[in-house]
């Protein structure tokens, strides 16, 4: 099944649940109840989905006479629009709330419509706390946006979000609205029968290619390997040889395990997936301590630790310190997002001019020795979920809709994604942008090509074919060109997605109260338990795992599992293809 058909099926499944349940240069200024038949539900990958021939799509809103950008007028009185932006604590990027690009948006959008645009920093590692503090201070941003459905659902339950009129939204933001219709995302806008959300686009959601692991290819050459091995037994032999040859002491490095999204155990699950288990334990935001896949994932981490592949002090090492270890030649590999300018790769070659790098490819085969499979987490078939603050006025919400529509316009989005021609990029012979590597001028973009500003409308840069997009995003001006390896990695993921090994998490059409109540405390508890299990005697692993899993369940996780199961059995969730 192609991507568009899958997106249609995925959205329709949740629709059924919810409906029944309820350009200037740098000299100028400076990202409730109901049921769903198994015949109208979807799998977590894009390889296949159940027939939706009999399903009904939401009727498009009547946008005849819609204003859109051409019909907008400036507000009579100034409106303050507060937009959240992730503060990732990354080094070498501009201040997230005050830089060339925040000023560019103000000058090209805000000033024109009498809107003061303020960017509100949100700690990427502690999103829930950031928003909770803003809510308590009655200072929520106008837009609340997140990738995870459970967070948005909880914010709605906590009263952070207001409902809105989708038809009115369509009049102000017809381009944005029509895209949601075209991508069959309308079903995701509702919860319990009320409209809360707008959905950004996520191209290549099931074959995400932008986050990869880079490794020292020159070290492999020294120990007689021509490529990164794919099975665990072969990898263990390679890591040990790196140690034995004195190239590094702890090849895999490692950093502290904290926050949502850690320990993604998809490669340790049994396929075909059990649907109820997937619904109850499959969510990546809260680690599934107690589930068999989680047990085997941590058992593997324990083995890495016991063999000395992990830094024995990983639990007190942050990611920036781990990155520095890779740059200085102390560890074998490090993972990060690709872009024309990857700071740690540039620094690596500055400190190690004879180094060579490679990209670890997604394994294309099952691991017969280690017993794991080739699988990974696919993203939701939508990008950011956008909600609107219950503390905002009608004009402020309208300004938010205008911002979303304005950012979706091709010329504005292109500039925000690629920057200023002659500064951030130049046009190649094919007419596509070629980023300027190591650019450090006034127009310097934020993290990951300023994505945290334009992710309100789309999740990835699009310009040309997938090969051309990857080539444009590949690290530039380095001794090694890894473009082909990045393309190869993408097609590895395409192959696995077609085999049903790209797994999207279950989405629920109702608020799970237990998630909001226990998520923060469970994440903190999981860090403690995970470290104990990683460092314990292997002979004691299973006994300790069972003991800690019971404590974790008693601390609230069992209530989450039970509530998920109840919603799943009531037909208030997406489904796997049978």
Beta strands, then each sheet from edge to edge (+ up, - down):
strand 1: 79-87
strand 2: 115-123
strand 3: 143-146
strand 4: 161-162
strand 5: 190-191
strand 6: 194-195
strand 7: 198-199
strand 8: 211-216
strand 9: 333-337
strand 10: 357-359
strand 11: 376-377
strand 12: 385-389
strand 13: 425-427
strand 14: 433-435
strand 15: 502-503
sheet 1: 1+ 2+
sheet 2: 3+ 12- 4+
sheet 3: 3+ 12- 7+
sheet 4: 5+ 6-
sheet 5: 9+ 8- 10+
sheet 6: 11+ 15+
sheet 7: 13+ 14-
end
